[in-house]
Amino acid sequence: LELMTHRLLPILELVLASAIWGIAFVAQRKGNESLNPLLFNGLRFALGTLAILLVSLWITRTSKPERFTFRPQFVLLGAVLFIAASLQQIGLLWTSAGSAGFITGLYVVFVPLIGLWRSQRPGQSIIAAVVCAVLGLWLINRGSSIDATFGNLLVLISAIFWAFHVQLIDKLTRRYSSFELAIWQYLICALFSLLSWWLGNMLGWIAPRSLNSIGASIWQAALPLLYGGLASVGIAYTLQLHAQKSVPPAPASIILCLEAVFALLGGWMLLSERLTVYALSGAGLLLMAMLISVWASARAISSDFD
């Protein structure tokens, strides 16, 4: 039972995280309609920080509270998260949620490439899973407009930083608790986002607005902010942190790119969008990629228990 839990729980956590993120692209697009991308990210990551802090205090209410000691490594983790999230959110100003989801999913290719610098040699099964995942992502978005726009370029660069983020998490989760990593990286990302937004206003790069106007915009973006802060940041990112204690970076990235499938299903169920044969075939390939990666990960975990 312990072995089954050790195998299945982190995989289920990654699947749940990908489901939450699949819907998050719509929330992020809606948030951009009312708020500057940097302000939107700053507020949602601040909300996520508060939520995780409260949960941590509630869990340890009958025991000694966990100490959230600051470490220099947390600045790097939060900075990488800030760059990846900012580029993606700004890119959504000029590209569709579907295109952004497809391009972001390409981090499934960058994760094993970056892993080569950490002496991570992907096996044949992981390479096959990556190929299936990329083909699946392409089929899901077949027919969508993937123009060479500035927005798509920003999202592509963000995919590289998402890959760095996955690898950094793999390194730091070996040394620090999930709650500690979560709170510090969310807080640093929120501070960097809000500071960048404030500097943009001061330097005239962002059109200045009155406090009343900003307050009204925040109220209009309340639902995207709540979903982006509590679900996407507070739940999904924290699940990723906990799951990556057991799942290596390459298989984890393959499972997480299932967000494209959940975005597809969400559009079908919530927005009555049409499901094409290509999209269903792509979803099948992504499911196959996940099963291959889970099998490879399970073999690695089994060898650890032997």
N, C-alpha and C positions, 0 to 999 in steps of 0.2 A: 504493500500500500504506500509506504514511504517513497519507494522508487517511482511508482506511477504518479504520485503527487508531484514529485520533483521533476518529472518529465512533462506532465500535462499542464500544470498550473502556469508556468511562464509562457507557454505557447498560447494558452487561452487569454492571458493578459495582453499579449501582443496582438492577437486577433481583435480583442475588444478595443484596444487603442486604435487600431486601423479603422474599425467601424466608426468610432467617434470622429476621427480625422477625416473620414470620407464625407461626412456631413458638414464638417467645419469649413470646407472651401466655399460652400454657399453662404454660411454665416460671415466669413471674412469678406466676401464680395459685398454683402449687404452692409457690413460695417463701413466699408470704404465709401458708401453712398452718403454717409452722414459725417464721418470723422476722417481727419488726416490719418494715413496708415500708421505713422509713428505714434500718434496719440492713441489710436485704437489698440495697437500692440502694448503700449505702456500701461494702459488701463486694464487690459485683459490679463497681462502677466502679473500686475499688482494684485488683481483680484485672485488669481491663482495662488500667489504667495500667501495671502491672507487665509485662503481656504485651507491650504496644506498646514499652515502654522496652527490653525484652530484644531484641525483633525489630530495633529501630533500631540497637542496639549491635552486633548480629550482622551486619547489612547493612553497617555502616561499620567492620567489624573490620579491614579491610585499607586503610582510608583514614582521613582525619582525621574524628574523631567530630563529629556534628552538634551545634551549640550550641543548647540549649533556653533561650533568653533569655526572662525573664518580661516580659510586656507587660500594661498595665492592661486592654486590650481582652479579654484571656483571662479575666479575672475576670467580665466581663459574659457572655461566651459560656458559661463554666462555670455561672454563676448561672442563666441561662435554661435550660440543660440540667437543672440540679438541680430547678428549679421544675416543668418539664414532666414529668420522670421521676417526681418525688415525687407530684405530683397524680395521675398515671396509676396509679402503684403503690398509693397509698392508695385511690383510687377502685375498684380491683379487689377491695377488701375487701367491697364492697357491690353489685357488678355482675358480670355474666358476662364471660368472655373474649371471646365473640362480640360482645356489646354494646359493650365497650370498644374492640374492633377497629374496629367500624363508626364509633363516635363519634370516635375518634382519626383515622380516615381523612378526617374533614371538614376537616383542615388543608389539604386540596387546594383548598378554597374560600378559606381565610384567607390562604394564601401570595400569590396574585395581588392580593388586597385590600390587604394590607400593602405589596406591591410598588408600589402607586400612589403611596405616599409617597416612594418612591425613583425616581419617574418611569419606572417599568416599565409599559408599556402592553401588556396581553395582546392578541394578535391574535385574529381570529375562530376560527382553528383551536384555539387554547388554550382559549378560552371553550367551544367545542364539546366539547373533551376533558374539561374540568372537569364539564360537565353529564353527559356519559356516565359519568364516574367516580362521581359522586354517585348517579346512578340505579343503577349497578352495585353500589355498596356497599349501597344500600337493598334491592335484590333478593336479594343474598347473605344478608342478615340478616332477610329477610321471614319473619314468623312467630316471630322471637325476641322475648323480652320486653324492650322498650326503655321501661321505666317512667321516670317523672320522679323518679328517686331521687337522693339526695345523691351517691352514687357516680358516677352518670352526669354530674351537674353538674361534679364535680371533673375527670372525664375530658374533658368538653367544654372547660373552661378550659385543661386541659393541651394540647388540640389547638391553641389559640390560641398558646400558648408554643412548641409544636413548629413552628408556622409562622414565628414570630420566629426560631427556631433555624435554620431553612432559609435565611432571608434573611441572618442574621448570617454563616453559613458562606459564602454567596455573596460577601459583602463581604470577609471576612478571608482566604479562600483566594487572593485576588488578591495578598496581601502576605506570607503566611507559608506554610511548608511543611506538608504534611498531618500528618507525624509531630509537628511542634511544636504544632500546634493540637490534635491528638489527645491528647497527653500532658497538656498543661495543662488542657484542658477536663475530661478524665476525672478528673484529680487534684483539681481544684477542686470538681467535683460530688461526688466521694467524701468530701472533707473536710467540705463543707457538710452532706451526708447524715449522716455519723457525728456531727458536732457537734450537729445538730438532734436526733438520737436521744439523745445524752448529755444535752442540756438537757431534753428531754422526760422523761427518767428523774429528773433532779435536781428538776424542778418538779412531779413527780407526775402529769404528763399521760400517761405511759406506765408501765404496771405494772412495778415493779422486779423483776428476776430475778437469781438467783445466777450466778456465772461458770460453774459446772458445768452449770446449766440452759441458758445461752446456748451453751456449747460443744456440748451434745447437740443443740440445735436447728440449729446450723450444720452438724453432721454429717448430720442428717436432710435438710437442704436442699442437700446437697453437689452433686447433679446439676443442680438449677435454678441454683445459683450458678455452677457451671462453664460451663453453657451461656450464662447471662446475662452472665458476665464475659468469657469467651474468645470466644464466637461473636457474641452480640448487641452487646457493647461493643467488644471488641478487633478483631473483623473487620468487622462491618456498619457501625458508626459511622465507622470509618476508611475503608472503601470509599466511604461517602457523601462524606467530606471530599475524597477524591481525585477522585471523579466530578464534584463540583460546581465543580471548576476549569474544566470544559468545558461543563456543562449548566446552563442558566439555572434559577432557582428554580422557576418555575411548571411547566415540563416535568418537572423532577426530582421535584417533589412528586406529580405524576400517576403517574410510574413507581413511586415508593416506595409508593403506596397499593395496589399489587399485593399487599402483605402480606396483605390480606384474602383474595385468591385462594389464596395459599400456605397460609394458616391453614385454609381450606376443604379443600384437598387433603390437608394433614397430618392433619386430623380423619378424613378418609375412609380414608387409608392406614394410620394408626397406631391410631386409635380406633374404626374400623369405623362411623363416622358416615355417615348416609344423605345422598346427594347429591340434591337436589330440582331440578326443572326451573327453578324461580326462581333457585336458587343458580347453576346452570350458565349461565343467561341473564345473571345479574349478572357472572359471571366473563368471559363473552364481551364485555360492555360495557366492563369494565375493561381487557380486552385491546385493544379498539378504541380506548379513551382513550389507552392507552400508545402504540399505533401512530401515532395522530394527533400526539401530543406529540413522539414520536421524529422524525416527518417534519418537524414545525415546527422542532425543534432542529437537525436535519440541514441544513435550508435556511439557518438562521442560521450554522452552522459553515462551510457552503460559501461563504457571502457573505464570511466572514472570510478564507478562503483566496484568494478572487478578488482 
